[in-house]
Amino acid sequence: MRLTNMMNVPTWVVDTFPILRAVLIILVAVTCVIMIIAILASPPQTGVGNNAITGASESYYTKNKGANNQGRIRNLIIICAITIAVCSILFGISYTIYQAPIGA
């Protein structure tokens, strides 16, 4: 019989929540690494689209291609941030419900 914080907690909580918390921590860590890489890979926002030396402007295709890549990276960063926030909230909720160490 396991001791659970001086209250009757169902056995499925005792068996499931430590595993759930470990998965949430791993998911947050992986998502943080992906987000850091995406932020470092995002190009700087220069804005004008003209070559300063020659005065030539970029074609529509190259402007649009850059915008698509920046949009994808921006969406990836937003998705990672939302995932981190949701997993952190779920971890906090699971911790308040059952406060046993992760390896228990």
Backbone as CSV, one residue per row, in Angstrom:
resi,resn,N_x,N_y,N_z,CA_x,CA_y,CA_z,C_x,C_y,C_z
1,MET,0.830,-1.178,0.000,0.000,0.000,0.000,0.879,1.247,0.000
2,ARG,0.550,2.197,-0.865,1.319,3.424,-0.966,0.692,4.512,-0.117
3,LEU,1.545,5.349,0.448,1.067,6.490,1.208,0.877,7.669,0.261
4,THR,-0.235,8.329,0.358,-0.516,9.457,-0.525,-0.947,10.667,0.272
5,ASN,-0.109,11.582,0.511,-0.361,12.905,1.075,-1.550,12.989,2.030
6,MET,-1.752,12.005,2.845,-2.774,11.977,3.889,-4.192,12.169,3.369
7,MET,-4.479,11.752,2.175,-5.847,11.761,1.680,-6.029,10.551,0.774
8,ASN,-7.255,10.170,0.565,-7.519,9.031,-0.295,-7.480,9.470,-1.750
9,VAL,-6.430,9.080,-2.409,-6.272,9.364,-3.829,-6.444,8.045,-4.565
10,PRO,-7.224,8.026,-5.634,-7.394,6.772,-6.375,-6.052,6.233,-6.880
11,THR,-5.984,4.941,-7.011,-4.724,4.323,-7.428,-4.342,4.698,-8.853
12,TRP,-5.325,4.983,-9.716,-4.959,5.366,-11.088,-4.249,6.713,-11.094
13,VAL,-4.562,7.569,-10.126,-3.862,8.851,-10.026,-2.429,8.617,-9.565
14,VAL,-2.269,7.752,-8.595,-0.942,7.453,-8.066,-0.074,6.820,-9.148
15,ASP,-0.662,5.992,-9.991,0.107,5.317,-11.034,0.331,6.183,-12.267
16,THR,-0.615,7.059,-12.599,-0.585,7.779,-13.864,0.088,9.143,-13.782
17,PHE,-0.149,9.890,-12.738,0.304,11.280,-12.689,1.818,11.453,-12.697
18,PRO,2.605,10.611,-12.028,4.064,10.771,-12.158,4.552,10.572,-13.599
19,ILE,3.961,9.634,-14.300,4.332,9.409,-15.701,3.887,10.587,-16.554
20,LEU,2.687,11.087,-16.304,2.164,12.234,-17.043,3.045,13.461,-16.838
21,ARG,3.474,13.696,-15.612,4.334,14.846,-15.341,5.688,14.707,-16.014
22,ALA,6.244,13.496,-16.020,7.528,13.280,-16.700,7.395,13.542,-18.198
23,VAL,6.295,13.076,-18.799,6.060,13.318,-20.231,5.901,14.805,-20.504
24,LEU,5.193,15.518,-19.635,5.009,16.961,-19.826,6.331,17.711,-19.720
25,ILE,7.182,17.323,-18.773,8.488,17.970,-18.640,9.340,17.727,-19.876
26,ILE,9.344,16.509,-20.377,10.120,16.190,-21.580,9.576,16.951,-22.784
27,LEU,8.262,17.033,-22.901,7.645,17.766,-24.005,7.989,19.254,-23.952
28,VAL,7.986,19.831,-22.765,8.355,21.247,-22.625,9.825,21.451,-22.995
29,ALA,10.691,20.547,-22.556,12.116,20.680,-22.862,12.378,20.593,-24.363
30,VAL,11.766,19.629,-25.023,11.953,19.476,-26.473,11.386,20.679,-27.221
31,THR,10.222,21.139,-26.793,9.605,22.298,-27.440,10.443,23.552,-27.231
32,CYS,11.050,23.707,-26.063,11.929,24.853,-25.816,13.138,24.830,-26.734
33,VAL,13.724,23.657,-26.921,14.876,23.545,-27.827,14.462,23.889,-29.253
34,ILE,13.319,23.388,-29.708,12.831,23.703,-31.053,12.579,25.193,-31.195
35,MET,12.007,25.808,-30.169,11.723,27.241,-30.215,13.008,28.062,-30.259
36,ILE,14.017,27.676,-29.500,15.293,28.388,-29.516,15.933,28.293,-30.890
37,ILE,15.917,27.103,-31.482,16.488,26.925,-32.819,15.719,27.746,-33.847
38,ALA,14.396,27.782,-33.742,13.592,28.556,-34.690,13.862,30.052,-34.557
39,ILE,14.027,30.530,-33.341,14.314,31.952,-33.144,15.694,32.300,-33.690
40,LEU,16.664,31.431,-33.458,17.998,31.690,-33.995,18.047,31.569,-35.512
41,ALA,17.177,30.741,-36.087,17.162,30.549,-37.542,16.366,31.619,-38.268
42,SER,15.569,32.387,-37.542,14.759,33.404,-38.209,15.656,34.534,-38.700
43,PRO,15.414,34.979,-39.925,16.257,36.040,-40.481,15.936,37.386,-39.827
44,PRO,16.908,38.285,-39.817,16.627,39.611,-39.265,15.642,40.355,-40.155
45,GLN,14.862,41.213,-39.573,13.841,41.939,-40.324,14.428,43.251,-40.823
46,THR,14.895,43.239,-42.072,15.499,44.442,-42.637,14.448,45.345,-43.261
47,GLY,13.525,44.798,-44.011,12.370,45.561,-44.431,12.321,46.107,-45.831
48,VAL,13.321,46.791,-46.354,13.128,47.550,-47.588,13.123,46.700,-48.840
49,GLY,13.989,45.732,-48.973,14.004,44.891,-50.165,14.854,45.447,-51.292
50,ASN,15.581,46.534,-51.093,16.471,47.092,-52.107,17.905,46.757,-51.762
51,ASN,18.709,46.544,-52.777,20.123,46.321,-52.580,20.784,47.680,-52.393
52,ALA,21.483,47.883,-51.318,22.038,49.205,-51.000,23.156,49.613,-51.955
53,ILE,23.883,48.652,-52.500,25.016,48.985,-53.359,24.554,49.252,-54.791
54,THR,23.785,48.361,-55.373,23.395,48.500,-56.780,22.095,49.257,-56.968
55,GLY,21.286,49.347,-55.964,20.017,50.042,-56.090,18.926,49.195,-56.720
56,ALA,19.227,47.934,-57.036,18.240,47.051,-57.652,17.297,46.521,-56.588
57,SER,16.053,46.404,-56.957,15.089,45.854,-56.013,14.895,44.370,-56.283
58,GLU,14.413,43.684,-55.271,14.164,42.254,-55.414,12.929,42.024,-56.266
59,SER,12.884,40.842,-56.888,11.700,40.500,-57.670,10.561,40.099,-56.736
60,TYR,9.378,40.016,-57.281,8.218,39.637,-56.484,8.391,38.237,-55.920
61,TYR,8.975,37.337,-56.711,9.152,35.954,-56.268,10.076,35.887,-55.055
62,THR,11.203,36.594,-55.085,12.133,36.507,-53.963,11.564,37.183,-52.721
63,LYS,10.800,38.271,-52.904,10.153,38.903,-51.751,9.140,37.957,-51.120
64,ASN,8.327,37.320,-51.957,7.296,36.420,-51.462,7.911,35.178,-50.834
65,LYS,8.997,34.681,-51.403,9.652,33.500,-50.852,10.180,33.795,-49.452
66,GLY,10.787,34.954,-49.279,11.274,35.329,-47.961,10.146,35.495,-46.967
67,ALA,9.031,36.058,-47.417,7.886,36.245,-46.521,7.291,34.902,-46.113
68,ASN,7.262,33.948,-47.049,6.734,32.624,-46.708,7.598,31.935,-45.666
69,ASN,8.919,32.002,-45.842,9.807,31.368,-44.865,9.702,32.046,-43.509
70,GLN,9.644,33.375,-43.496,9.496,34.088,-42.233,8.154,33.758,-41.583
71,GLY,7.116,33.614,-42.388,5.800,33.266,-41.853,5.778,31.881,-41.243
72,ARG,6.444,30.952,-41.893,6.501,29.592,-41.342,7.258,29.563,-40.020
73,ILE,8.380,30.270,-39.975,9.157,30.306,-38.739,8.361,31.002,-37.638
74,ARG,7.670,32.101,-37.983,6.851,32.811,-36.997,5.737,31.902,-36.470
75,ASN,5.085,31.155,-37.371,4.034,30.225,-36.937,4.599,29.123,-36.053
76,LEU,5.792,28.624,-36.382,6.430,27.593,-35.560,6.730,28.126,-34.164
77,ILE,7.201,29.359,-34.078,7.497,29.962,-32.779,6.213,30.128,-31.968
78,ILE,5.134,30.554,-32.608,3.856,30.728,-31.910,3.320,29.388,-31.418
79,ILE,3.403,28.358,-32.258,2.933,27.025,-31.866,3.755,26.493,-30.695
80,CYS,5.073,26.695,-30.736,5.924,26.242,-29.632,5.582,26.975,-28.342
81,ALA,5.346,28.283,-28.428,5.018,29.052,-27.229,3.691,28.598,-26.624
82,ILE,2.710,28.337,-27.477,1.419,27.860,-26.978,1.562,26.478,-26.349
83,THR,2.347,25.603,-26.979,2.567,24.261,-26.440,3.244,24.322,-25.076
84,ILE,4.239,25.186,-24.939,4.932,25.335,-23.660,3.967,25.837,-22.590
85,ALA,3.137,26.823,-22.946,2.189,27.373,-21.968,1.175,26.326,-21.524
86,VAL,0.610,25.588,-22.468,-0.398,24.577,-22.135,0.208,23.456,-21.292
87,CYS,1.386,22.977,-21.678,2.028,21.905,-20.913,2.406,22.367,-19.511
88,SER,2.829,23.627,-19.385,3.166,24.146,-18.055,1.929,24.243,-17.171
89,ILE,0.824,24.676,-17.736,-0.425,24.743,-16.970,-0.889,23.345,-16.568
90,LEU,-0.827,22.393,-17.493,-1.209,21.017,-17.167,-0.301,20.422,-16.091
91,PHE,0.996,20.743,-16.160,1.913,20.257,-15.130,1.544,20.842,-13.772
92,GLY,1.231,22.130,-13.733,0.832,22.759,-12.475,-0.437,22.161,-11.906
93,ILE,-1.400,21.901,-12.772,-2.653,21.279,-12.323,-2.399,19.877,-11.783
94,SER,-1.593,19.096,-12.512,-1.323,17.733,-12.049,-0.515,17.741,-10.757
95,TYR,0.321,18.760,-10.576,1.102,18.841,-9.348,0.231,19.205,-8.148
96,THR,-0.774,20.049,-8.374,-1.652,20.406,-7.248,-2.580,19.253,-6.887
97,ILE,-2.921,18.423,-7.865,-3.797,17.293,-7.575,-3.048,16.210,-6.799
98,TYR,-1.834,15.922,-7.244,-1.061,14.838,-6.601,0.379,15.295,-6.488
99,GLN,0.861,15.545,-5.284,2.184,16.102,-5.070,3.202,15.057,-4.654
100,ALA,3.396,14.052,-5.469,4.425,13.056,-5.191,5.617,13.332,-6.096
101,PRO,6.792,12.882,-5.717,7.947,13.086,-6.593,7.763,12.329,-7.907
102,ILE,8.456,12.780,-8.943,8.277,12.214,-10.281,8.655,10.740,-10.314
103,GLY,9.680,10.344,-9.626,10.109,8.943,-9.653,9.330,8.019,-8.739
104,ALA,8.326,8.522,-8.019,7.595,7.684,-7.053,6.661,6.703,-7.709
